[in-house]
Amino acid sequence: ELRALWDDKAAEGFHCSAFPKGHVPTDYERWWTAEEPYAVSYCMHYEPYVIMRKASVPAYDERFRGYGMNKISHIMEVAAAGSSFLVLPKVFITALEHARSAAWRHAFGPQRDPSHTLRLAYVMGAFKRDLLLRYGHTALGGMLAREASSGHTALGGVLAQEASSGHTGGML
């Protein structure tokens, strides 16, 4: 039944059409036919739903309050801490569409507060620097160190892309 909905474009991975870079590693075409779990590599902005031992899960960073970047930053830290990502075939969750929250409208809606976007960029830059200090320059395959050395430690246009697409979210 799910495959029929997918084929008819009545179901999709959570916000895949609005924010595809958050879901590329999952490789849904592979997921549909996989019989065994398969490993995927973390990439910046990946935001899968995860199953982990409670003791291994880092706390969400409370600096990401309101709406935006909390899940992306959390998964980034999970990856920086050395976790592997396995995609489980034939395992999925569903979510019903719902109206945009007031917090989303404040962050990304037509009347969005530009100071929120700036605050998120600042917080993300500080968060990435903290990850470098906590996990070292090899964290995330050196991605953070390369960003730091290039002077590019904020969001690289992701907030602008999300604001224009109306998305920040998770996945199927």
Number of C-alpha atoms within 10 A of each C-alpha: 6 11 12 10 11 12 11 10 9 10 14 18 19 22 16 17 12 16 22 15 15 22 22 18 18 24 11 16 8 12 17 11 10 14 11 12 14 14 13 14 14 22 18 15 20 24 27 23 15 12 9 10 7 7 6 10 16 12 9 13 14 8 13 18 12 15 20 21 22 21 21 20 22 18 25 22 25 21 20 24 18 12 14 12 19 15 21 15 16 12 9 11 9 11 9 4 7 6 6 12 11 12 14 18 16 17 25 26 18 11 9 15 13 11 10 17 19 13 13 23 20 14 18 21 18 15 20 20 17 13 21 20 11 13 14 16 17 13 20 23 15 14 15 22 21 14 16 17 9 9 9 13 20 20 16 11 10 16 22 13 14 17 19 13 14 19 20 24 20 18 21 18
